[in-house]
Amino acid sequence: MEAKAQARFVRVTPQKARRVVNEIRGKSVLDAADILQFAPQRVAKDVRKVLLSAVANAQVKAESTGEKFNEAELWIRETYVDEGPTMKRFIAKAQGRAGRILKRTSHITVIVGTKDEKEGNR
């Protein structure tokens, strides 16, 4: 079984989000949730929400197909951060000039699945 969750247009730079996402890649869902809960980065809260949403999606998928569901058997199969649209803003500078400010956004994706599927696909 495999389930996916996405958070789009998150107001954090992709570079900062990737630092957090790289820490949980390949770990079990329970370990990853613990790591994210105590991570000092602000984006860890958003990544944790996406992870828990993917787990909930897996549970709904299992119930609809009649399979048994055990959260402890789920592993993070894939997780990545894509760049979203960049908001461009300007700030006044000296001598009538304007400085550009780029407010970047991210799309965070988490895919969870069981361990046997993870080994079978590689």
DALINQUI-V461882 format. One record per residue. RES is the residue in one letter. NEAR is the number of other ideal C-beta (glycine too) atoms within 12 Angstrom. Layout:
res = <RES;RES>
near = <NEAR;NEAR>
//
This chain:
res = <M;E;A;K;A;Q;A;R;F;V;R;V;T;P;Q;K;A;R;R;V;V;N;E;I;R;G;K;S;V;L;D;A;A;D;I;L;Q;F;A;P;Q;R;V;A;K;D;V;R;K;V;L;L;S;A;V;A;N;A;Q;V;K;A;E;S;T;G;E;K;F;N;E;A;E;L;W;I;R;E;T;Y;V;D;E;G;P;T;M;K;R;F;I;A;K;A;Q;G;R;A;G;R;I;L;K;R;T;S;H;I;T;V;I;V;G;T;K;D;E;K;E;G;N;R>
near = <32;28;37;26;32;27;31;18;19;32;22;29;23;27;16;26;38;25;22;37;40;23;26;39;27;23;25;26;41;22;21;35;30;17;26;33;20;15;25;14;25;18;33;29;23;32;42;32;22;40;47;27;26;38;36;23;27;36;25;17;23;24;15;13;14;9;17;14;24;18;25;15;23;37;36;39;34;26;36;25;34;21;22;23;17;17;15;14;13;13;13;12;11;8;7;7;10;13;14;14;14;16;19;25;26;33;27;41;31;43;33;43;32;29;23;15;20;24;12;11;14;11>
//
